[in-house]
Amino acid sequence: MKQIIQDMKSGRTVLEEVPVPQVKSGYVLVKTSCSLVSLGTERMLVEFGKANLIDKARQQPDKVKQVLDKIKTDGLQPTLEAVFNKLGQPLPLGYCNSGVVVAVGNGVTEFKVGDRVASNGQHAEYVCVPKNLVAKIPENVSDEEAAFTVIGSIGLQGIRLLNPQLGETVVVIGLGLIGLITAQLLKANGCKVIGVDFDEEKVELARTKGVIGVNPAKGTDSVKYVLEETYSHGADAVLITASAKTDEVIHQAAEMSRKRGRIVLV
């Protein structure tokens, strides 16, 4: 079967021919019909793979500390061998999949062969997934729509932590795929939603979903805008679905939040 793999040593993203996985106990084997690309997460992995060793180290200071600790205990040569062995392991890309069950492992009673399911599977023709990361697709939902399930569940987890109430004002910072879905879920929950992003196309798309769109790149101060929208009280909650190289996003989230407001970073 074919599978998309990221080579962490060379930085190449390749379509590889690999064996079909064998179904294991507690797992489900799914033949893929749709596989969703998560642009932000997967681009980050691809860019990390393309980076040189110094840039890789800069991006993961916690891992550098582990390497230094390992040098102290195991010595330089064994540590370098372990690091290069880790970098030499290919990384399968993807985590949003839909398809049809073709085999079930021992102990799996929730699914049977022929079931249409959404799963946490990778970009591959066949994926073997733990049963707790698989869900049946309702008849009125297409395979293409079902491929968004895992992305939706990530946003939903952020919302559960946020615990929004009817009529509250919630700011979503970052209107990528997860951010847009999260904003729509908050709208369905009866919240007033303000979406912030530097990409005007994403902001416009959010506006078509009933979200109040703000683009700081257009000269709008997002903190000031939120305070004006909330009569200087601040937002009841801020949900961050964006990545940044500085702490500015967290700082702004605190500034636009009311006293005892909630801030969740997805």
Backbone hydrogen bonds, N-H to C=O, Kabsch-Sander energy under -0.5 kcal/mol:
donor,donor_aa,acceptor,acceptor_aa,energy
3,Q,16,E,-2.3
4,I,123,H,-2.4
5,I,3,Q,-0.5
5,I,14,V,-2.9
6,Q,91,L,-3.1
7,D,5,I,-0.6
7,D,12,R,-3.1
8,M,6,Q,-0.8
11,G,7,D,-2.2
14,V,5,I,-2.9
14,V,12,R,-0.6
16,E,3,Q,-3.1
16,E,14,V,-0.8
18,V,1,M,-2.9
18,V,16,E,-0.7
26,G,106,N,-1.9
27,Y,24,K,-2.2
28,V,129,V,-2.6
29,L,103,A,-2.9
30,V,28,V,-0.6
30,V,127,V,-3.0
31,K,100,V,-3.0
32,T,30,V,-0.6
32,T,125,E,-2.7
33,S,98,S,-3.1
34,C,98,S,-2.1
36,L,96,C,-2.6
38,S,36,L,-0.6
39,L,37,V,-1.0
42,E,38,S,-2.6
43,R,39,L,-2.0
44,M,40,G,-1.9
45,L,41,T,-1.7
46,V,42,E,-2.4
47,E,43,R,-2.9
48,F,44,M,-2.1
49,G,45,L,-2.2
50,K,46,V,-1.7
51,A,47,E,-1.0
56,K,52,N,-2.6
57,A,53,L,-2.2
58,R,54,I,-2.2
59,Q,55,D,-2.0
60,Q,56,K,-0.9
60,Q,57,A,-0.5
63,K,60,Q,-0.6
64,V,60,Q,-1.7
65,K,61,P,-1.9
66,Q,62,D,-1.6
67,V,63,K,-2.3
68,L,64,V,-2.6
69,D,65,K,-2.3
70,K,66,Q,-2.2
71,I,67,V,-2.2
72,K,68,L,-1.6
73,T,69,D,-1.4
74,D,70,K,-3.8
75,G,70,K,-0.6
75,G,71,I,-1.5
79,T,75,G,-1.2
80,L,76,L,-2.6
81,E,77,Q,-2.2
82,A,78,P,-2.0
83,V,79,T,-2.4
84,F,80,L,-2.7
85,N,81,E,-1.9
86,K,82,A,-2.0
87,L,83,V,-2.4
88,G,84,F,-1.4
89,Q,86,K,-1.1
91,L,6,Q,-2.9
93,L,4,I,-1.8
95,Y,36,L,-0.5
97,N,119,S,-2.4
98,S,34,C,-2.4
99,G,117,V,-2.5
100,V,31,K,-2.2
101,V,115,D,-2.7
102,V,29,L,-2.9
103,A,29,L,-1.3
105,G,27,Y,-2.7
108,V,105,G,-1.6
109,T,107,G,-0.7
114,G,101,V,-2.7
115,D,112,K,-2.0
117,V,99,G,-2.7
118,A,135,A,-2.9
119,S,97,N,-2.9
120,N,133,L,-1.3
123,H,93,L,-2.8
124,A,122,Q,-1.6
125,E,2,K,-1.9
127,V,30,V,-2.4
129,V,28,V,-2.6
129,V,127,V,-0.6
131,K,26,G,-2.5
133,L,130,P,-2.2
134,V,131,K,-1.2
135,A,118,A,-2.5
137,I,116,R,-2.5
141,V,138,P,-1.8
146,A,142,S,-2.5
147,A,143,D,-1.2
148,F,145,E,-1.7
149,T,146,A,-2.0
152,G,148,F,-2.7
153,S,149,T,-2.2
154,I,150,V,-1.7
155,G,151,I,-1.8
156,L,152,G,-2.5
157,Q,153,S,-2.0
158,G,154,I,-1.5
159,I,155,G,-2.0
160,R,156,L,-2.5
161,L,157,Q,-2.0
162,L,158,G,-1.8
163,N,159,I,-2.0
167,G,190,G,-2.7
168,E,165,Q,-2.1
170,V,168,E,-0.6
170,V,192,K,-2.9
171,V,237,A,-2.4
172,V,194,I,-2.9
173,I,171,V,-0.6
173,I,239,L,-2.3
174,G,172,V,-0.7
174,G,196,V,-3.3
180,L,176,G,-2.9
181,I,177,L,-1.9
182,T,178,I,-2.6
183,A,179,G,-2.5
184,Q,180,L,-1.9
185,L,181,I,-2.2
186,L,182,T,-2.3
187,K,183,A,-2.1
188,A,184,Q,-2.3
189,N,185,L,-1.0
190,G,187,K,-1.9
191,C,186,L,-2.0
192,K,168,E,-2.9
193,V,191,C,-0.6
194,I,170,V,-2.3
195,G,193,V,-0.5
195,G,212,I,-2.8
196,V,172,V,-2.7
197,D,214,V,-2.1
200,E,198,F,-0.7
203,V,199,D,-2.1
204,E,200,E,-2.7
205,L,201,E,-2.0
206,A,202,K,-2.3
207,R,203,V,-1.9
208,T,204,E,-1.5
209,K,205,L,-0.6
209,K,206,A,-1.1
210,G,207,R,-1.7
211,V,206,A,-2.1
212,I,193,V,-2.6
213,G,211,V,-0.8
214,V,195,G,-2.6
218,K,215,N,-1.9
219,G,216,P,-1.7
220,T,215,N,-1.0
222,S,220,T,-0.9
225,Y,221,D,-2.6
226,V,222,S,-2.3
227,L,223,V,-2.2
228,E,224,K,-2.2
229,E,225,Y,-2.3
230,T,226,V,-1.2
231,Y,228,E,-1.2
232,S,227,L,-3.9
233,H,230,T,-1.8
235,A,256,M,-3.2
236,D,169,T,-1.5
237,A,169,T,-1.5
238,V,262,R,-2.6
239,L,171,V,-3.3
240,I,238,V,-0.5
240,I,264,V,-3.0
241,T,173,I,-2.9
241,T,239,L,-0.6
251,H,247,D,-2.4
252,Q,248,E,-2.9
253,A,249,V,-2.3
254,A,250,I,-1.9
255,E,251,H,-1.9
256,M,252,Q,-2.3
257,S,253,A,-0.5
257,S,254,A,-0.5
258,R,235,A,-2.7
261,G,258,R,-1.9
262,R,236,D,-1.8
264,V,238,V,-2.5
266,V,240,I,-2.8
266,V,264,V,-0.6
